[in-house]
Amino acid sequence: MMTKDTKLYSGVLFAGLLSFAMFASYSYSDKDAVVNNPKKTTITNSPVSGDLPQIIKAPNLNKSFSFANEAVPMDNFDVRERLDFELLKNSYYHSSTIVAIKRAKRYFPIIEKILAENGVPDDFKYLAIAESNLSNAISPAGAKGVWQFMPKTAQAYGLFVSKEIDERYHLEKSTRAACKYLKEYKERFGTWTKAAAAYNMGGTRLSRDIRSQKANSYYDLNLNSETSRYVFRIIAIKEIVSNPSAFGFQIEEHEKYPPMDDYINIVVDNTVESWADFAQKNGVSYRMLKVWNPWLINTKLTNNSRKEFLIKIPKNKF
């Protein structure tokens, strides 16, 4: 018969042996898993010190940059640092940048075609990302759509804006209006870079700053904080979206949003009492009618003037 002390000693010894066996089993099974599954994270002996499994790098500035075929003066340290800031900010603003890359596949083909038809440099498609991230955004000041037109400016450039129709949300029409707007600024200020700045801050304010500062280049002007960053932000977006993998964004082609180009146009030149009834009659949901025609901002259309509108109906009925 064992004494009390002997029993205690035996129990401690057994517990120790059991713990060692469990630890050894756990350790070896984990190492075996690494060998048998190369995708599993390799076990290291690094101390628990808050180490993070990531590599954070600064962007490469040792190359030439341009906007709309106009060179960025990278020999100026101020210019280099301003561009560096925007490249860093947009490189590590992951959610917004990923969405832009995904949306670009859907919307860039439409925008690129219209820019080319109107003689506006292709780089201005990145201005649309800077303005709205390729969405029908609404600014606190009331600017709307991909190109962020204010109501009066939109109407001045041929867009129809009412309580029932808002063509600031019509991608094709608003892109053509933006082309007219930008070309006027290019004619007025002489460079596409300053045309982009004027698009952001307005031509009157840009003219005033050029006169008061006796400077002519965008890069030499001391503008308001938003416009001072604006062109640099567009250039940074261009660099990242045109070559996302170089900035660590691994977006597979099938993960990008597909084009919405499989549709028919239905001409409407009369009053529509209910867009829900119209959608049902044409075999689509009310939701899909609005997704394909976001410029229809009401439940109906009063059209006493018999103005003609083209309504997109997807061929693949949802």
C-alpha positions in Angstrom: 0.0 0.0 0.0 1.5 3.4 -1.1 1.9 6.2 1.4 0.3 9.6 1.0 3.7 11.1 -0.1 4.3 8.4 -2.6 0.9 8.9 -4.2 1.5 12.6 -4.4 4.9 12.1 -6.0 3.5 9.6 -8.6 0.6 12.0 -9.5 3.0 14.9 -10.1 5.3 12.7 -12.2 2.4 11.4 -14.3 1.1 14.9 -14.9 4.5 16.1 -16.0 4.9 13.2 -18.4 1.5 13.8 -19.8 2.2 17.6 -20.4 5.5 16.8 -22.1 3.7 14.2 -24.4 1.0 16.7 -25.3 3.5 19.5 -26.0 5.7 17.2 -28.1 2.7 16.0 -30.1 1.5 19.5 -30.7 4.9 20.8 -31.8 5.7 17.9 -34.1 2.2 17.8 -35.6 2.6 21.6 -36.4 6.0 21.1 -38.0 4.7 18.1 -40.0 1.9 20.3 -41.2 4.3 22.9 -42.4 6.3 20.3 -44.3 3.3 18.7 -45.8 1.5 22.0 -46.6 3.9 24.6 -47.9 1.1 27.3 -47.8 1.0 27.1 -44.0 3.0 29.8 -42.3 6.5 28.7 -41.3 7.1 28.4 -37.6 9.7 30.8 -36.3 11.4 31.3 -33.0 10.9 35.1 -33.0 9.9 36.5 -29.6 6.4 37.7 -28.9 7.1 41.3 -29.4 4.2 42.6 -31.5 5.9 41.7 -34.8 3.5 42.2 -37.7 3.5 39.9 -40.8 3.6 42.8 -43.3 6.1 44.7 -45.4 5.5 48.5 -45.7 7.5 50.3 -48.3 7.7 53.8 -49.7 6.8 54.3 -53.4 9.6 54.6 -56.0 10.1 58.2 -57.0 13.2 57.6 -59.1 11.4 57.7 -62.4 9.6 60.2 -64.6 5.9 61.1 -64.0 3.4 62.9 -66.1 -0.2 64.0 -66.4 -1.9 64.3 -69.7 1.5 64.0 -71.4 2.8 67.0 -69.4 5.9 66.2 -67.3 6.0 66.5 -63.6 9.1 68.5 -62.4 10.5 65.8 -60.2 13.8 67.7 -59.7 11.8 70.1 -57.4 11.9 68.6 -53.8 8.6 70.2 -53.0 6.9 68.5 -56.0 8.6 65.1 -55.1 7.3 65.2 -51.5 3.8 66.2 -52.5 3.6 63.4 -55.0 5.2 61.0 -52.4 2.4 61.9 -49.9 -0.4 61.1 -52.4 1.2 57.9 -53.5 1.6 56.8 -49.9 -1.9 57.9 -48.9 -3.6 56.1 -51.8 -1.4 53.0 -51.7 -2.4 52.4 -48.1 -6.1 53.5 -48.4 -6.9 49.9 -49.2 -10.7 49.8 -49.3 -11.2 52.8 -51.5 -8.3 51.9 -53.9 -9.5 48.3 -54.3 -13.0 49.5 -55.1 -11.6 51.9 -57.7 -9.6 49.1 -59.4 -12.7 46.9 -59.5 -15.0 49.6 -60.9 -12.4 50.7 -63.5 -13.1 47.5 -65.6 -16.8 48.5 -65.8 -16.6 52.2 -66.4 -13.2 53.0 -68.0 -14.1 51.6 -71.4 -17.1 54.0 -71.6 -15.1 57.0 -70.4 -12.0 56.2 -72.5 -14.1 56.1 -75.7 -15.7 59.5 -75.0 -12.5 61.2 -74.0 -10.8 60.0 -77.2 -13.8 61.1 -79.3 -13.6 64.6 -77.8 -9.8 65.0 -77.9 -9.3 64.9 -74.2 -6.2 63.0 -72.8 -6.9 59.6 -71.5 -5.4 60.5 -68.1 -8.6 62.4 -67.3 -10.3 59.1 -66.5 -8.3 59.1 -63.3 -9.8 62.5 -62.5 -13.2 60.7 -62.3 -11.8 58.5 -59.6 -10.4 61.5 -57.7 -13.8 63.2 -57.9 -16.2 60.3 -57.0 -14.3 57.0 -57.0 -16.4 56.2 -60.1 -19.7 56.4 -58.2 -22.8 58.5 -58.3 -21.5 60.4 -55.2 -23.1 63.5 -53.7 -20.9 66.2 -52.2 -21.8 68.3 -49.2 -22.0 71.3 -51.6 -24.5 69.5 -53.8 -22.2 68.3 -56.6 -23.4 65.0 -58.0 -22.4 62.1 -60.2 -19.2 60.6 -61.4 -17.9 64.0 -62.6 -19.4 65.9 -59.6 -21.3 68.7 -61.4 -23.1 71.4 -59.6 -26.6 72.0 -60.9 -26.0 75.2 -62.8 -22.8 74.0 -64.3 -24.5 70.8 -65.4 -27.3 72.7 -67.1 -24.8 75.1 -68.8 -23.1 72.1 -70.4 -26.3 70.5 -71.6 -27.3 68.2 -68.9 -31.0 67.9 -68.0 -31.6 68.4 -64.2 -35.1 68.4 -62.7 -37.0 66.7 -59.8 -37.5 63.6 -62.0 -34.4 63.5 -64.2 -30.8 64.2 -63.2 -28.4 63.6 -66.1 -25.4 64.2 -63.8 -26.0 60.5 -63.0 -25.9 59.6 -66.7 -22.3 58.4 -67.3 -22.2 58.9 -71.1 -23.8 62.4 -71.1 -22.0 63.7 -68.0 -18.6 62.5 -69.5 -19.3 64.4 -72.7 -20.2 67.5 -70.6 -17.0 67.1 -68.6 -15.0 67.0 -71.9 -16.5 70.3 -73.0 -15.8 71.8 -69.6 -12.2 70.6 -69.5 -11.4 71.7 -73.1 -12.6 75.2 -72.3 -10.3 75.4 -69.3 -7.4 74.0 -71.5 -8.1 76.8 -74.0 -8.2 79.4 -71.2 -5.2 78.3 -69.1 -2.9 76.7 -71.7 -2.2 73.3 -70.1 -4.2 70.3 -69.2 -2.6 70.3 -65.7 -4.1 73.8 -65.0 -7.4 72.7 -66.6 -7.6 69.9 -64.0 -6.8 72.4 -61.2 -9.5 74.7 -62.5 -12.0 71.8 -62.7 -11.4 71.4 -58.9 -11.3 75.1 -57.7 -13.0 77.0 -60.5 -11.6 79.1 -63.3 -12.2 82.5 -61.6 -10.3 81.6 -58.5 -7.4 80.0 -60.4 -7.1 83.1 -62.6 -7.0 85.3 -59.5 -4.2 83.2 -57.9 -2.2 83.2 -61.1 -2.3 87.0 -61.2 -1.7 87.6 -57.5 1.2 85.2 -57.3 2.8 86.0 -60.6 3.2 82.3 -61.3 2.1 80.3 -64.2 2.8 76.7 -63.6 0.5 74.6 -61.4 3.5 73.3 -59.5 4.6 76.8 -58.6 1.2 78.0 -57.4 0.3 78.1 -53.7 -3.3 77.1 -54.0 -5.9 76.1 -51.4 -5.1 72.8 -49.7 -7.5 70.7 -51.7 -6.4 71.9 -55.1 -2.8 71.9 -54.1 -3.1 68.2 -53.6 -5.6 67.6 -56.5 -3.3 66.9 -59.5 -0.9 64.9 -57.4 -3.7 62.8 -56.2 -4.8 62.1 -59.8 -1.2 61.2 -60.8 -1.0 58.9 -57.7 -4.3 57.2 -58.7 -3.1 56.8 -62.2 0.1 55.1 -61.0 -1.7 52.7 -58.7 -4.7 51.8 -60.8 -2.7 51.3 -64.0 -0.3 49.0 -62.3 -1.9 47.7 -59.1 0.4 44.7 -58.5 3.4 47.1 -58.2 1.7 48.6 -55.2 0.7 45.3 -53.6 -2.9 45.1 -54.9 -3.5 41.5 -56.0 -7.0 41.8 -57.7 -7.8 38.9 -59.9 -9.5 39.7 -63.2 -12.7 37.7 -62.3 -12.9 39.8 -59.1 -13.3 43.1 -61.0 -16.8 44.4 -61.9 -17.8 43.3 -65.4 -19.0 45.9 -68.0 -22.7 46.6 -68.2 -22.9 46.7 -72.0 -25.4 44.0 -72.8 -28.6 46.0 -73.1 -31.1 47.5 -75.5 -32.4 51.1 -75.6 -36.1 51.9 -75.4 -37.1 55.3 -76.6 -39.4 57.2 -74.2 -40.8 60.5 -75.4 -44.0 60.7 -73.4 -45.2 60.8 -69.8 -44.5 57.7 -67.7 -47.0 57.4 -64.8 -45.0 54.7 -63.1 -41.5 53.4 -63.7 -42.4 50.3 -61.7 -45.1 49.5 -64.2 -42.7 50.3 -67.0 -40.1 48.0 -65.6 -42.5 45.2 -65.1 -43.8 45.6 -68.7 -40.2 45.3 -70.0 -39.4 42.2 -67.9 -37.0 43.8 -65.3 -37.3 44.7 -61.6 -37.7 48.3 -60.6 -34.3 48.0 -58.8 -32.6 46.9 -62.0 -34.2 49.7 -64.0 -32.7 52.2 -61.6 -29.3 50.4 -61.5 -29.0 50.7 -65.3 -30.6 54.2 -65.4 -29.5 55.9 -62.2 -30.5 59.3 -63.7 -34.2 58.4 -63.3 -34.5 59.9 -59.8 -38.3 59.7 -59.4 -41.0 57.1 -59.5 -42.4 58.7 -62.6 -41.7 61.0 -65.6 -43.7 64.1 -66.5 -42.8 64.8 -70.1 -45.3 67.3 -71.6 -42.6 68.6 -73.9 -42.2 65.2 -75.5 -38.4 65.2 -74.8 -36.8 62.0 -76.0 -34.9 59.8 -73.5 -33.2 56.4 -74.1 -33.9 53.9 -71.3 -31.4 51.0 -70.9 -33.0 47.6 -70.5 -30.6 44.7 -69.8 -30.9 41.8 -72.1 -30.2 39.4 -69.2 -33.3 40.0 -67.2 -32.8 40.1 -63.4 
